[in-house]
Amino acid sequence: MTDKAVTDTFGEHAARYDGARRRLVPPFESFYGTAVEALDLAGRPVRRVLDLGAGTGLLAKAVLAAHPDAEVVLLDGAQPMLAHARARLGARARYVLGDLEAPLPAGPWDAVVSALAIHHLDDGAKRTLLRRVHDGLAPGGIFANAEQVAGASALFEAAFERWHEREARASGATDDEWAASLERRRHDRCATVEAQLAWLRDAGFTDADCLFRQRRFAVLVARR
């Protein structure tokens, strides 16, 4: 996360972030699960994994459960988030305080993953990051991005918003949790699935597809 306002907002919410995740991400299991399962597309053991905008380590924990021998590096711009990730994962991972617009930790990586982070960048920065991800992956390496995406038009955006609030509240999200999620989402710069698949191909990925989608939650996967 590069914008200081974004970093500060997520840092402020770090202590409460995990508790509401399953309530605020209605397809939580399939959303995160698809991102982890996508790493099998590498067709070989996944030894080195970079988690971009890793937050409190929710995705990294799932990656380590599936690939316990992997070296996992968590990159995030909010120190409080990384502190929670360290409390969760301890010495099983490495932690890097850094910016998504800065050079990435040195590869090559067998996989680069991300969850609900890259949509905070503007479109130009997203495209630049995708090129750096491609270049940092080993041949055959996988990029899996569990992301919040834009609807193709205002009609779908409005429908997604109604669905999201309805499902989140049905899952038990409180007024405070929903309000906090709206505060964080002020920093969103979401792009459509179609645009992001095109950007992945422009970045050099020959294989790119959307493996999961439920309204505004999608898992975009590409293979170098």
CYANA upper distance limits for C-alpha pairs under 8 A (distance plus 0.5 A):
  1 MET  CA      6 VAL  CA      7.06
  1 MET  CA      7 THR  CA      6.56
  1 MET  CA     53 GLY  CA      6.92
  1 MET  CA     76 ASP  CA      7.24
  1 MET  CA     77 GLY  CA      5.90
  1 MET  CA     78 ALA  CA      8.33
  1 MET  CA     99 ASP  CA      6.18
  1 MET  CA    100 LEU  CA      6.11
  1 MET  CA    101 GLU  CA      8.43
  1 MET  CA    117 ALA  CA      7.42
  1 MET  CA    118 ILE  CA      8.03
  1 MET  CA    120 HIS  CA      7.10
  1 MET  CA    121 LEU  CA      7.76
  2 THR  CA      6 VAL  CA      7.70
  2 THR  CA      7 THR  CA      7.51
  2 THR  CA     77 GLY  CA      7.43
  2 THR  CA     99 ASP  CA      5.79
  2 THR  CA    100 LEU  CA      6.61
  2 THR  CA    101 GLU  CA      6.99
  2 THR  CA    121 LEU  CA      7.86
  3 ASP  CA      7 THR  CA      6.90
  4 LYS  CA      8 ASP  CA      6.45
  5 ALA  CA      9 THR  CA      6.53
  6 VAL  CA     10 PHE  CA      6.79
  6 VAL  CA    120 HIS  CA      8.10
  6 VAL  CA    184 ARG  CA      8.12
  6 VAL  CA    187 HIS  CA      6.77
  7 THR  CA     11 GLY  CA      6.49
  7 THR  CA     77 GLY  CA      6.52
  7 THR  CA     78 ALA  CA      5.76
  8 ASP  CA     12 GLU  CA      6.60
  8 ASP  CA     78 ALA  CA      7.55
  9 THR  CA     13 HIS  CA      6.97
  9 THR  CA    184 ARG  CA      7.02
 10 PHE  CA     14 ALA  CA      6.44
 10 PHE  CA     78 ALA  CA      7.31
 10 PHE  CA     81 MET  CA      7.91
 10 PHE  CA    184 ARG  CA      7.62
 11 GLY  CA     78 ALA  CA      5.88
 11 GLY  CA     79 GLN  CA      7.40
 11 GLY  CA     80 PRO  CA      5.74
 11 GLY  CA     81 MET  CA      6.58
 12 GLU  CA     80 PRO  CA      8.31
 13 HIS  CA     17 TYR  CA      6.22
 13 HIS  CA    180 ALA  CA      8.45
 14 ALA  CA     18 ASP  CA      8.21
 14 ALA  CA     56 THR  CA      7.92
 14 ALA  CA     80 PRO  CA      6.52
 14 ALA  CA     81 MET  CA      5.84
 14 ALA  CA     84 HIS  CA      7.92
 15 ALA  CA     80 PRO  CA      8.48
 15 ALA  CA     84 HIS  CA      8.16
 16 ARG  CA     20 ALA  CA      7.54
 17 TYR  CA     21 ARG  CA      7.04
 17 TYR  CA     56 THR  CA      8.44
 18 ASP  CA     56 THR  CA      7.86
 18 ASP  CA     58 LEU  CA      8.46
 20 ALA  CA     24 LEU  CA      6.45
 20 ALA  CA    173 ALA  CA      7.44
 20 ALA  CA    177 GLU  CA      7.21
 21 ARG  CA     25 VAL  CA      6.35
 21 ARG  CA     28 PHE  CA      8.17
 22 ARG  CA     26 PRO  CA      6.96
 22 ARG  CA     28 PHE  CA      6.15
 22 ARG  CA    171 SER  CA      8.49
 23 ARG  CA    168 ALA  CA      5.75
 23 ARG  CA    169 ARG  CA      7.96
 23 ARG  CA    171 SER  CA      5.69
 23 ARG  CA    172 GLY  CA      6.67
 23 ARG  CA    173 ALA  CA      5.93
 24 LEU  CA    164 HIS  CA      8.36
 24 LEU  CA    168 ALA  CA      5.56
 24 LEU  CA    171 SER  CA      8.46
 24 LEU  CA    173 ALA  CA      7.19
 24 LEU  CA    178 TRP  CA      8.06
 24 LEU  CA    181 SER  CA      8.25
 25 VAL  CA    168 ALA  CA      7.58
 25 VAL  CA    217 PHE  CA      8.49
 26 PRO  CA    164 HIS  CA      8.01
 26 PRO  CA    167 GLU  CA      6.68
 26 PRO  CA    168 ALA  CA      6.64
 26 PRO  CA    171 SER  CA      7.92
 27 PRO  CA     31 PHE  CA      6.19
 27 PRO  CA    214 GLN  CA      7.72
 27 PRO  CA    217 PHE  CA      8.32
 28 PHE  CA     32 TYR  CA      6.60
 29 GLU  CA     33 GLY  CA      6.04
 30 SER  CA     34 THR  CA      6.17
 30 SER  CA    212 PHE  CA      8.29
 31 PHE  CA     35 ALA  CA      7.24
 31 PHE  CA    146 ALA  CA      7.01
 31 PHE  CA    212 PHE  CA      7.49
 31 PHE  CA    213 ARG  CA      8.45
 31 PHE  CA    217 PHE  CA      7.71
 31 PHE  CA    218 ALA  CA      7.60
 31 PHE  CA    219 VAL  CA      7.22
 32 TYR  CA     36 VAL  CA      7.01
 32 TYR  CA     59 LEU  CA      7.14
 32 TYR  CA     62 ALA  CA      8.28
 32 TYR  CA    115 ALA  CA      8.31
 32 TYR  CA    146 ALA  CA      7.18
 33 GLY  CA     37 GLU  CA      6.61
 33 GLY  CA     62 ALA  CA      8.25
 34 THR  CA     38 ALA  CA      6.52
 34 THR  CA    211 LEU  CA      7.70
 34 THR  CA    212 PHE  CA      7.35
 34 THR  CA    219 VAL  CA      7.46
 35 ALA  CA     39 LEU  CA      7.71
 35 ALA  CA    113 VAL  CA      8.04
 35 ALA  CA    144 ALA  CA      5.96
 35 ALA  CA    145 ASN  CA      7.21
 35 ALA  CA    146 ALA  CA      6.60
 35 ALA  CA    219 VAL  CA      6.79
 35 ALA  CA    221 VAL  CA      8.26
 36 VAL  CA     40 ASP  CA      8.47
 36 VAL  CA     59 LEU  CA      8.47
 36 VAL  CA     62 ALA  CA      7.38
 36 VAL  CA     63 VAL  CA      6.30
 36 VAL  CA     66 ALA  CA      7.97
 36 VAL  CA    144 ALA  CA      8.26
 38 ALA  CA    142 ILE  CA      8.05
 38 ALA  CA    144 ALA  CA      7.16
 38 ALA  CA    221 VAL  CA      7.52
 39 LEU  CA     46 VAL  CA      7.89
 39 LEU  CA    111 ALA  CA      7.27
 39 LEU  CA    142 ILE  CA      6.52
 39 LEU  CA    143 PHE  CA      8.42
 39 LEU  CA    144 ALA  CA      7.92
 40 ASP  CA     44 ARG  CA      7.85
 41 LEU  CA    142 ILE  CA      7.50
 41 LEU  CA    223 ARG  CA      8.26
 42 ALA  CA     46 VAL  CA      8.02
 42 ALA  CA    110 ASP  CA      8.03
 42 ALA  CA    140 GLY  CA      6.08
 42 ALA  CA    141 GLY  CA      6.14
 42 ALA  CA    142 ILE  CA      6.51
 42 ALA  CA    223 ARG  CA      8.00
 43 GLY  CA    140 GLY  CA      8.45
 46 VAL  CA     67 HIS  CA      7.39
 46 VAL  CA     70 ALA  CA      6.72
 46 VAL  CA    110 ASP  CA      6.05
 46 VAL  CA    111 ALA  CA      7.48
 47 ARG  CA     69 ASP  CA      7.38
 47 ARG  CA     70 ALA  CA      4.89
 47 ARG  CA     71 GLU  CA      6.42
 47 ARG  CA    109 TRP  CA      8.40
 47 ARG  CA    110 ASP  CA      6.76
 48 ARG  CA     70 ALA  CA      6.11
 48 ARG  CA     71 GLU  CA      5.31
 48 ARG  CA     72 VAL  CA      6.51
 48 ARG  CA     73 VAL  CA      8.48
 48 ARG  CA    108 PRO  CA      8.40
 48 ARG  CA    109 TRP  CA      5.70
 48 ARG  CA    110 ASP  CA      5.80
 48 ARG  CA    111 ALA  CA      7.13
 49 VAL  CA     70 ALA  CA      7.42
 49 VAL  CA     71 GLU  CA      6.67
 49 VAL  CA     72 VAL  CA      5.26
 49 VAL  CA     73 VAL  CA      6.80
 49 VAL  CA    109 TRP  CA      6.31
 49 VAL  CA    110 ASP  CA      6.52
 49 VAL  CA    111 ALA  CA      5.34
 49 VAL  CA    112 VAL  CA      6.10
 49 VAL  CA    113 VAL  CA      7.81
 50 LEU  CA     72 VAL  CA      6.39
 50 LEU  CA     73 VAL  CA      5.41
 50 LEU  CA     74 LEU  CA      6.69
 50 LEU  CA     75 LEU  CA      7.92
 50 LEU  CA    109 TRP  CA      7.37
 50 LEU  CA    111 ALA  CA      7.00
 50 LEU  CA    112 VAL  CA      5.22
 50 LEU  CA    113 VAL  CA      6.71
 51 ASP  CA     59 LEU  CA      8.38
 51 ASP  CA     60 ALA  CA      7.22
 51 ASP  CA     72 VAL  CA      7.78
 51 ASP  CA     73 VAL  CA      6.60
 51 ASP  CA     74 LEU  CA      5.39
 51 ASP  CA     75 LEU  CA      6.51
 51 ASP  CA    112 VAL  CA      6.42
 51 ASP  CA    113 VAL  CA      5.35
 51 ASP  CA    114 SER  CA      5.94
 52 LEU  CA     74 LEU  CA      7.05
 52 LEU  CA     75 LEU  CA      5.70
 52 LEU  CA     76 ASP  CA      7.06
 52 LEU  CA    100 LEU  CA      7.78
 52 LEU  CA    112 VAL  CA      7.82
 52 LEU  CA    113 VAL  CA      6.73
 52 LEU  CA    114 SER  CA      5.42
 52 LEU  CA    115 ALA  CA      8.17
 52 LEU  CA    117 ALA  CA      7.80
 52 LEU  CA    118 ILE  CA      8.44
 53 GLY  CA     74 LEU  CA      7.98
 53 GLY  CA     75 LEU  CA      6.10
 53 GLY  CA     76 ASP  CA      4.97
 53 GLY  CA     77 GLY  CA      7.59
 53 GLY  CA    100 LEU  CA      7.87
 53 GLY  CA    114 SER  CA      6.86
 53 GLY  CA    115 ALA  CA      7.70
 53 GLY  CA    116 LEU  CA      8.28
 53 GLY  CA    117 ALA  CA      5.70
 53 GLY  CA    118 ILE  CA      7.80
 54 ALA  CA     58 LEU  CA      8.20
 54 ALA  CA     59 LEU  CA      7.74
 54 ALA  CA     60 ALA  CA      7.73
 54 ALA  CA     74 LEU  CA      5.92
 54 ALA  CA     75 LEU  CA      6.18
 54 ALA  CA     76 ASP  CA      6.01
 54 ALA  CA     82 LEU  CA      8.20
 54 ALA  CA    114 SER  CA      7.16
 54 ALA  CA    115 ALA  CA      7.63
 54 ALA  CA    117 ALA  CA      8.25
 55 GLY  CA     76 ASP  CA      6.62
 55 GLY  CA     78 ALA  CA      8.03
 55 GLY  CA     81 MET  CA      5.40
 55 GLY  CA     82 LEU  CA      6.60
 55 GLY  CA     85 ALA  CA      7.37
 56 THR  CA     81 MET  CA      5.42
 56 THR  CA     82 LEU  CA      6.32
 56 THR  CA     83 ALA  CA      7.97
 56 THR  CA     84 HIS  CA      5.62
 56 THR  CA     85 ALA  CA      4.63
 56 THR  CA     86 ARG  CA      8.38
 56 THR  CA     88 ARG  CA      8.25
 57 GLY  CA     61 LYS  CA      6.41
 57 GLY  CA     74 LEU  CA      7.97
 57 GLY  CA     82 LEU  CA      8.11
 57 GLY  CA     84 HIS  CA      8.06
 57 GLY  CA     85 ALA  CA      5.09
 57 GLY  CA     86 ARG  CA      8.39
 57 GLY  CA     88 ARG  CA      7.62
 57 GLY  CA     89 LEU  CA      7.95
 58 LEU  CA     62 ALA  CA      7.12
 58 LEU  CA     85 ALA  CA      8.30
 59 LEU  CA     63 VAL  CA      6.73
 59 LEU  CA    114 SER  CA      8.09
 59 LEU  CA    115 ALA  CA      7.37
 60 ALA  CA     64 LEU  CA      6.64
 60 ALA  CA     72 VAL  CA      7.65
 60 ALA  CA     74 LEU  CA      7.95
 61 LYS  CA     65 ALA  CA      6.72
 61 LYS  CA     88 ARG  CA      8.49
 61 LYS  CA     89 LEU  CA      7.47
 62 ALA  CA     66 ALA  CA      6.96
 63 VAL  CA     67 HIS  CA      6.41
 63 VAL  CA     68 PRO  CA      8.29
 64 LEU  CA     68 PRO  CA      5.18
 64 LEU  CA     69 ASP  CA      7.98
 64 LEU  CA     70 ALA  CA      7.26
 64 LEU  CA     72 VAL  CA      8.13
 71 GLU  CA     92 ARG  CA      8.25
 71 GLU  CA     93 ALA  CA      7.07
 71 GLU  CA     94 ARG  CA      8.50
 72 VAL  CA     92 ARG  CA      8.08
 72 VAL  CA     93 ALA  CA      5.58
 72 VAL  CA     94 ARG  CA      6.91
 73 VAL  CA     93 ALA  CA      6.27
 73 VAL  CA     94 ARG  CA      5.20
 73 VAL  CA     95 TYR  CA      6.34
 73 VAL  CA     96 VAL  CA      7.70
 74 LEU  CA     82 LEU  CA      8.35
 74 LEU  CA     93 ALA  CA      7.66
 74 LEU  CA     94 ARG  CA      6.60
 74 LEU  CA     95 TYR  CA      5.36
 74 LEU  CA     96 VAL  CA      6.48
 75 LEU  CA     95 TYR  CA      6.69
 75 LEU  CA     96 VAL  CA      5.27
 75 LEU  CA     97 LEU  CA      6.36
 75 LEU  CA     98 GLY  CA      6.50
 75 LEU  CA     99 ASP  CA      8.36
 76 ASP  CA     81 MET  CA      8.01
 76 ASP  CA     82 LEU  CA      7.23
 76 ASP  CA     96 VAL  CA      7.09
 76 ASP  CA     97 LEU  CA      5.81
 76 ASP  CA     98 GLY  CA      6.01
 76 ASP  CA     99 ASP  CA      7.24
 76 ASP  CA    100 LEU  CA      8.29
 77 GLY  CA     97 LEU  CA      5.85
 77 GLY  CA     98 GLY  CA      5.41
 77 GLY  CA     99 ASP  CA      5.94
 77 GLY  CA    100 LEU  CA      8.33
 78 ALA  CA     82 LEU  CA      7.11
 78 ALA  CA     97 LEU  CA      7.55
 79 GLN  CA     83 ALA  CA      6.64
 79 GLN  CA     97 LEU  CA      7.09
 80 PRO  CA     84 HIS  CA      6.97
 81 MET  CA     85 ALA  CA      6.84
 82 LEU  CA     86 ARG  CA      6.53
 82 LEU  CA     95 TYR  CA      7.33
 82 LEU  CA     97 LEU  CA      8.10
 83 ALA  CA     87 ALA  CA      6.79
 84 HIS  CA     88 ARG  CA      6.77
 85 ALA  CA     89 LEU  CA      6.55
 85 ALA  CA     90 GLY  CA      8.22
 86 ARG  CA     90 GLY  CA      5.31
 86 ARG  CA     91 ALA  CA      8.20
 86 ARG  CA     93 ALA  CA      8.37
 86 ARG  CA     95 TYR  CA      7.98
 89 LEU  CA     93 ALA  CA      6.89
 98 GLY  CA    102 ALA  CA      7.80
100 LEU  CA    104 LEU  CA      7.94
100 LEU  CA    118 ILE  CA      8.50
100 LEU  CA    129 LEU  CA      7.70
101 GLU  CA    125 ALA  CA      7.31
101 GLU  CA    129 LEU  CA      7.31
103 PRO  CA    132 ARG  CA      8.30
104 LEU  CA    132 ARG  CA      7.90
104 LEU  CA    133 VAL  CA      8.44
104 LEU  CA    136 GLY  CA      8.34
106 ALA  CA    136 GLY  CA      7.63
107 GLY  CA    136 GLY  CA      5.64
107 GLY  CA    137 LEU  CA      7.08
107 GLY  CA    138 ALA  CA      8.14
108 PRO  CA    136 GLY  CA      5.78
108 PRO  CA    137 LEU  CA      5.63
108 PRO  CA    138 ALA  CA      5.50
109 TRP  CA    136 GLY  CA      6.71
109 TRP  CA    137 LEU  CA      5.16
109 TRP  CA    138 ALA  CA      6.05
109 TRP  CA    141 GLY  CA      7.30
110 ASP  CA    137 LEU  CA      6.57
110 ASP  CA    138 ALA  CA      6.25
110 ASP  CA    140 GLY  CA      8.09
110 ASP  CA    141 GLY  CA      5.12
110 ASP  CA    142 ILE  CA      7.01
111 ALA  CA    137 LEU  CA      7.15
111 ALA  CA    141 GLY  CA      5.83
111 ALA  CA    142 ILE  CA      5.17
111 ALA  CA    143 PHE  CA      6.20
111 ALA  CA    144 ALA  CA      8.19
112 VAL  CA    133 VAL  CA      7.61
112 VAL  CA    137 LEU  CA      7.83
112 VAL  CA    141 GLY  CA      8.46
112 VAL  CA    142 ILE  CA      6.89
112 VAL  CA    143 PHE  CA      5.31
112 VAL  CA    144 ALA  CA      6.97
113 VAL  CA    143 PHE  CA      6.21
113 VAL  CA    144 ALA  CA      5.29
113 VAL  CA    145 ASN  CA      6.16
113 VAL  CA    146 ALA  CA      8.42
114 SER  CA    118 ILE  CA      7.93
114 SER  CA    144 ALA  CA      7.01
114 SER  CA    145 ASN  CA      5.31
114 SER  CA    146 ALA  CA      6.59
114 SER  CA    147 GLU  CA      8.19
115 ALA  CA    145 ASN  CA      6.37
115 ALA  CA    146 ALA  CA      5.03
115 ALA  CA    147 GLU  CA      6.17
116 LEU  CA    145 ASN  CA      8.49
116 LEU  CA    146 ALA  CA      6.75
116 LEU  CA    147 GLU  CA      5.33
116 LEU  CA    148 GLN  CA      6.48
117 ALA  CA    147 GLU  CA      7.74
118 ILE  CA    126 LYS  CA      7.24
118 ILE  CA    147 GLU  CA      7.92
119 HIS  CA    126 LYS  CA      8.20
119 HIS  CA    147 GLU  CA      7.62
119 HIS  CA    148 GLN  CA      7.25
119 HIS  CA    149 VAL  CA      8.09
119 HIS  CA    188 ASP  CA      6.42
119 HIS  CA    189 ARG  CA      5.81
119 HIS  CA    190 CYS  CA      5.50
119 HIS  CA    191 ALA  CA      7.71
120 HIS  CA    187 HIS  CA      6.60
120 HIS  CA    188 ASP  CA      5.50
120 HIS  CA    189 ARG  CA      5.90
120 HIS  CA    190 CYS  CA      7.83
121 LEU  CA    125 ALA  CA      6.26
121 LEU  CA    126 LYS  CA      6.31
121 LEU  CA    188 ASP  CA      8.39
121 LEU  CA    189 ARG  CA      6.86
122 ASP  CA    126 LYS  CA      6.68
122 ASP  CA    189 ARG  CA      6.49
123 ASP  CA    127 ARG  CA      6.78
123 ASP  CA    189 ARG  CA      8.15
123 ASP  CA    191 ALA  CA      7.99
124 GLY  CA    128 THR  CA      6.82
125 ALA  CA    129 LEU  CA      6.56
126 LYS  CA    130 LEU  CA      6.73
127 ARG  CA    131 ARG  CA      6.97
127 ARG  CA    199 TRP  CA      6.60
127 ARG  CA    200 LEU  CA      8.31
127 ARG  CA    203 ALA  CA      7.84
128 THR  CA    132 ARG  CA      6.96
129 LEU  CA    133 VAL  CA      6.59
130 LEU  CA    134 HIS  CA      6.64
130 LEU  CA    199 TRP  CA      8.02
130 LEU  CA    200 LEU  CA      6.94
130 LEU  CA    203 ALA  CA      6.59
131 ARG  CA    135 ASP  CA      6.72
131 ARG  CA    200 LEU  CA      8.36
131 ARG  CA    203 ALA  CA      5.19
131 ARG  CA    204 GLY  CA      7.77
132 ARG  CA    136 GLY  CA      6.56
133 VAL  CA    137 LEU  CA      6.83
133 VAL  CA    143 PHE  CA      8.09
134 HIS  CA    143 PHE  CA      8.47
134 HIS  CA    203 ALA  CA      7.21
134 HIS  CA    204 GLY  CA      7.27
134 HIS  CA    205 PHE  CA      7.43
134 HIS  CA    224 ARG  CA      6.94
137 LEU  CA    141 GLY  CA      5.80
137 LEU  CA    142 ILE  CA      7.83
137 LEU  CA    224 ARG  CA      7.37
138 ALA  CA    224 ARG  CA      7.83
139 PRO  CA    224 ARG  CA      6.01
140 GLY  CA    223 ARG  CA      6.45
140 GLY  CA    224 ARG  CA      5.54
141 GLY  CA    223 ARG  CA      6.19
141 GLY  CA    224 ARG  CA      5.93
142 ILE  CA    221 VAL  CA      7.65
142 ILE  CA    222 ALA  CA      6.35
142 ILE  CA    223 ARG  CA      5.09
142 ILE  CA    224 ARG  CA      6.99
143 PHE  CA    221 VAL  CA      6.09
143 PHE  CA    222 ALA  CA      5.70
143 PHE  CA    223 ARG  CA      6.78
144 ALA  CA    219 VAL  CA      7.33
144 ALA  CA    220 LEU  CA      6.40
144 ALA  CA    221 VAL  CA      5.03
144 ALA  CA    222 ALA  CA      7.17
145 ASN  CA    219 VAL  CA      6.00
145 ASN  CA    220 LEU  CA      5.63
145 ASN  CA    221 VAL  CA      6.79
146 ALA  CA    217 PHE  CA      7.81
146 ALA  CA    218 ALA  CA      6.35
146 ALA  CA    219 VAL  CA      4.77
146 ALA  CA    220 LEU  CA      6.94
147 GLU  CA    217 PHE  CA      6.38
147 GLU  CA    218 ALA  CA      5.87
147 GLU  CA    219 VAL  CA      6.48
147 GLU  CA    220 LEU  CA      7.89
148 GLN  CA    190 CYS  CA      7.11
148 GLN  CA    216 ARG  CA      5.88
148 GLN  CA    217 PHE  CA      5.31
148 GLN  CA    218 ALA  CA      6.80
149 VAL  CA    190 CYS  CA      5.65
149 VAL  CA    191 ALA  CA      5.92
149 VAL  CA    192 THR  CA      5.92
149 VAL  CA    193 VAL  CA      6.90
149 VAL  CA    216 ARG  CA      5.49
149 VAL  CA    217 PHE  CA      6.66
149 VAL  CA    218 ALA  CA      7.12
150 ALA  CA    157 GLU  CA      7.16
150 ALA  CA    190 CYS  CA      5.64
150 ALA  CA    191 ALA  CA      5.47
150 ALA  CA    192 THR  CA      5.14
150 ALA  CA    193 VAL  CA      7.87
150 ALA  CA    216 ARG  CA      6.78
151 GLY  CA    155 LEU  CA      8.41
151 GLY  CA    156 PHE  CA      5.56
151 GLY  CA    157 GLU  CA      5.31
151 GLY  CA    160 PHE  CA      7.97
151 GLY  CA    192 THR  CA      6.55
151 GLY  CA    215 ARG  CA      8.28
151 GLY  CA    216 ARG  CA      7.46
152 ALA  CA    156 PHE  CA      6.91
152 ALA  CA    157 GLU  CA      7.95
152 ALA  CA    192 THR  CA      6.72
153 SER  CA    157 GLU  CA      6.79
154 ALA  CA    158 ALA  CA      6.61
155 LEU  CA    159 ALA  CA      6.89
156 PHE  CA    160 PHE  CA      6.46
157 GLU  CA    161 GLU  CA      6.77
158 ALA  CA    162 ARG  CA      6.88
159 ALA  CA    163 TRP  CA      6.65
160 PHE  CA    164 HIS  CA      6.44
160 PHE  CA    215 ARG  CA      6.22
160 PHE  CA    216 ARG  CA      6.71
161 GLU  CA    165 GLU  CA      6.77
162 ARG  CA    166 ARG  CA      6.63
163 TRP  CA    167 GLU  CA      6.53
164 HIS  CA    168 ALA  CA      6.43
165 GLU  CA    169 ARG  CA      6.54
165 GLU  CA    178 TRP  CA      8.23
166 ARG  CA    170 ALA  CA      6.62
167 GLU  CA    171 SER  CA      6.67
168 ALA  CA    172 GLY  CA      7.05
168 ALA  CA    173 ALA  CA      5.97
168 ALA  CA    178 TRP  CA      8.45
169 ARG  CA    173 ALA  CA      5.16
169 ARG  CA    174 THR  CA      7.33
173 ALA  CA    177 GLU  CA      6.40
173 ALA  CA    178 TRP  CA      6.89
174 THR  CA    178 TRP  CA      6.70
175 ASP  CA    179 ALA  CA      6.57
176 ASP  CA    180 ALA  CA      6.57
177 GLU  CA    181 SER  CA      6.69
178 TRP  CA    182 LEU  CA      6.80
179 ALA  CA    183 GLU  CA      6.79
180 ALA  CA    184 ARG  CA      6.85
181 SER  CA    185 ARG  CA      6.60
182 LEU  CA    186 ARG  CA      6.93
183 GLU  CA    187 HIS  CA      8.46
184 ARG  CA    188 ASP  CA      8.13
191 ALA  CA    195 ALA  CA      7.06
191 ALA  CA    196 GLN  CA      7.25
192 THR  CA    196 GLN  CA      6.84
193 VAL  CA    197 LEU  CA      6.68
193 VAL  CA    210 CYS  CA      7.92
193 VAL  CA    218 ALA  CA      8.17
193 VAL  CA    220 LEU  CA      8.27
194 GLU  CA    198 ALA  CA      6.85
195 ALA  CA    199 TRP  CA      6.74
196 GLN  CA    200 LEU  CA      6.67
197 LEU  CA    201 ARG  CA      6.90
197 LEU  CA    208 ALA  CA      6.72
197 LEU  CA    209 ASP  CA      7.05
197 LEU  CA    210 CYS  CA      8.27
197 LEU  CA    220 LEU  CA      7.97
198 ALA  CA    202 ASP  CA      6.65
199 TRP  CA    203 ALA  CA      6.55
200 LEU  CA    204 GLY  CA      7.20
200 LEU  CA    205 PHE  CA      6.21
200 LEU  CA    208 ALA  CA      7.19
200 LEU  CA    222 ALA  CA      7.66
201 ARG  CA    205 PHE  CA      5.26
201 ARG  CA    206 THR  CA      6.42
201 ARG  CA    207 ASP  CA      7.99
201 ARG  CA    208 ALA  CA      7.32
204 GLY  CA    224 ARG  CA      7.93
205 PHE  CA    222 ALA  CA      6.72
205 PHE  CA    223 ARG  CA      6.51
205 PHE  CA    224 ARG  CA      5.70
206 THR  CA    222 ALA  CA      8.20
206 THR  CA    223 ARG  CA      7.48
206 THR  CA    224 ARG  CA      7.26
207 ASP  CA    222 ALA  CA      5.88
207 ASP  CA    223 ARG  CA      5.86
207 ASP  CA    224 ARG  CA      7.72
208 ALA  CA    220 LEU  CA      7.85
208 ALA  CA    221 VAL  CA      6.14
208 ALA  CA    222 ALA  CA      4.61
208 ALA  CA    223 ARG  CA      7.13
209 ASP  CA    220 LEU  CA      6.44
209 ASP  CA    221 VAL  CA      6.07
209 ASP  CA    222 ALA  CA      6.99
210 CYS  CA    218 ALA  CA      7.38
210 CYS  CA    219 VAL  CA      6.19
210 CYS  CA    220 LEU  CA      5.00
210 CYS  CA    221 VAL  CA      6.65
211 LEU  CA    218 ALA  CA      8.13
211 LEU  CA    219 VAL  CA      6.20
211 LEU  CA    220 LEU  CA      6.79
211 LEU  CA    221 VAL  CA      7.31
212 PHE  CA    218 ALA  CA      5.88
212 PHE  CA    219 VAL  CA      5.59
212 PHE  CA    220 LEU  CA      8.04
213 ARG  CA    217 PHE  CA      6.12
213 ARG  CA    218 ALA  CA      4.66
213 ARG  CA    219 VAL  CA      6.97
214 GLN  CA    218 ALA  CA      6.92
